Amino acid sequence: MPLLWLSLAFLSGIALADLLALKAIHWVGVGGIGVLLLLFSLRRKRSQPISSALTLPIERFAQALSYPTWLPLTACLIAFALGGWRYQWGREKWQGFTVLVYQAIGREVVLQGVVITDPDQRDTYTSLTIAIDSFSLKDSHQTLTQQRASRAPLGYVLVRLSPYGDWRYGDRLSVVGRLELPPENEDFSYRTYLARKEIPAYLPRAEATLLERRAGNLLYRAIYALRHRCLSALLKVFPEPQASLLAGILLGVESGIPADVRQAFVDSGTLHVVAISGFNITLLSGLFMAILSRALGRWWGTVASAGLIAVYAVLVGANASVVRAALMGILSLFAAQIGRRQSGMNSLIFVAALMALFEPFILWEVSFQLSFAATLGLILYASPLSEWAIRQLGRFTSAERAERLGNLIGEWALFTLAAQVTTLPILLHHFRRLSLISLLVNPLILPVQPAVMVGGGIAMFMALIHPTLGQLCAYLVLPLVTYTIRMVEWSASLPYSALRLSALSLPWVILVYLALFAWTRFQPRLNPVWTSLKPLPVIGMLSLVTVLTWQMALSAPDGKLHLILLDISRPSQSAEALLIQTPQGRYVLINGGNSPSLLLDALDRWLPLANRQLDWIVLGGGRQSQIGALVEVIERGRAENLWWAIPPGENSARTAIQHAAKERNLPIFFAEIGQSLDLGEGARLSVRALGERGAVFILEWKHFRAFLPFGLDAELRKEMLESGELRPATIWLLANNGSSWYNPIEFLHRLQPQLVLLSVAQGDWYGLPHPETLERLQGYPLLRTDTHGWIHLQTDGEQLWVEVEKNAPQP
């Protein structure tokens, strides 16, 4: 109990220091008063104190306290002052750097420093946190800072670079860019978020030069290198979005999860499945102890298990919730070995204080708050809810069966309710969303999560040994991962699955928690139980074989030509990608947009499980927004051949594609006018024109003809109007996302299409499609990805069948 109160006092000091404008020296004074109280009380116990005018008020206050009272009070006062001092010292340490940074806001700066975290790779940028060694203005002799003799950095900044660079932890870089304050709005202050991490500013569009490759900590470099190898192994043996979901569950890499899939987890209240939590640590600690205690003995097995948990915490990113779970897992291991039952509340508060001692700003991280609140809910309410379920079931069945069923219900549903009770105020305060479907979907997916984590981990490590071994293991666990995603997407699609509410203000959050804890105080108190979820029995091999057989049967070639216009546009940013399945079952992808996560998710929903390779990738348009995402596809080894139908030239996407193709020894074939790709059964994809922006293709099979002007430019437009290439076509894919100039009325008159396709984003930044284009198409069938989602066409060369993801809303 003393540890609990000391930890609470320390945390209270940190929280109050954020509200008060006290300097670090003032908190030293408060702590000094606590020390004097302690000393005077001890002297009173032994002999009469010697008073002075300065110490007399403190001495009299100490004399008024009885011996059992002064010790905890003074100890808590000292801990309280230590918390306040720790917070304020953390702020004052970087004040000089912060002032210098603010002087340079809006100006071009030159920075040199070391990457101190694993790079955060996103679709459109790579984010690096850099410890700065030198800081100066570009094109100026004025130096705002100078090199320090000590090894401590001047400060930290966040840098966003092109997504195609090869950056690693420990890289020493020279960075040039415009320094800006992070944005903030009514919903979220990115500026405050970074300030809590001691980052006062960032460079949103920067260029970097590598100075040195291995400047970081050797152990961290090795751990992050292992992380990248594990991630690469996962991506090889699992399709999307299953691969990215497992990357989040096992490695803490959530950046590859498609936005719509992640939003489904948010709306269904199941995002905790993706996050590394105490559940993961509990499974791993049990697994480590079972293996290492036999090999090394009880104590050395415990030490080794604790070390492996610490390594795993670093491996997955060591964010607040991971560190909290790892520390509690390590404490529980040693508590079991010394024969003491771990006190959940004491351990939770102590771990929070320990984390705040090293990083006082962690109290304001949302991940820490949610992890802390969820664990608190389990400690306070999991056992009472489970006991209540057993009592209720005992009225209808035997005590033994009631206990068994009550434990199952508790693990699958009531424990989720316990965690949601204490996290709900925080969720409403930060995110303003309330999931109404969470209690339904959590019991449906939680039973399979232990098997997902263990099976996914085995498949990942087998893939490190050999991809074939990993692939075989992946087939066994894939149905469970797919089931998780499909259940989450289904529940999130239900009407009113989530409500958006007004934000719960901080005073209301505090009042809600006070009321909740006051109610809890008067309930029968039971010993906290920290229970790990138990997996269901392993799904029978016959069921797995049946699922896999049906999947392969449904994806087998059917002798028809398939065209799938993928919906890969981000909001306001139009993109295009056409996936072709030949009558013989080969796959050709033309273009791919600029979002790797959206493209890979879309592809793996159409490609067969047994073979997710693309026979051909065709570069039909040269803009980065058309082909940027293809870099990731090539780097994952998902292509057999590359047909280069865009002009030579330099942009980051083309350079990255060339580099990735070279690394993968991917054959590159440069297109010429008149060339064609044999798709089998007489179907051909032909290059009819080449220009500055790319190529114009014709896809023909029997009586089916598709006009695909992916790279249409001004010269090709003129050439098409003057030539005889514009003959009637079954399908017309509008050029340039529906631009009126690139899709003139003459094209419509000559093509006379049976169906018009349009790939465009909702709320396109450039106002596409142009109203003039839509007006010209009156009377022609038009399918567009912003309203219909993906568009699937099938033809046998004579007839055409059309399927869309969703029906367009009625005007």
Order of alpha helices (4+ residues) and beta strands (2+ residues): alpha-alpha-alpha-alpha-alpha-beta-beta-beta-beta-beta-alpha-beta-beta-alpha-alpha-alpha-alpha-alpha-alpha-alpha-alpha-alpha-alpha-alpha-beta-alpha-alpha-alpha-beta-alpha-alpha-beta-beta-beta-alpha-beta-alpha-alpha-beta-alpha-beta-beta-beta-beta-beta-alpha-beta-alpha-beta-alpha-beta-alpha-beta-beta
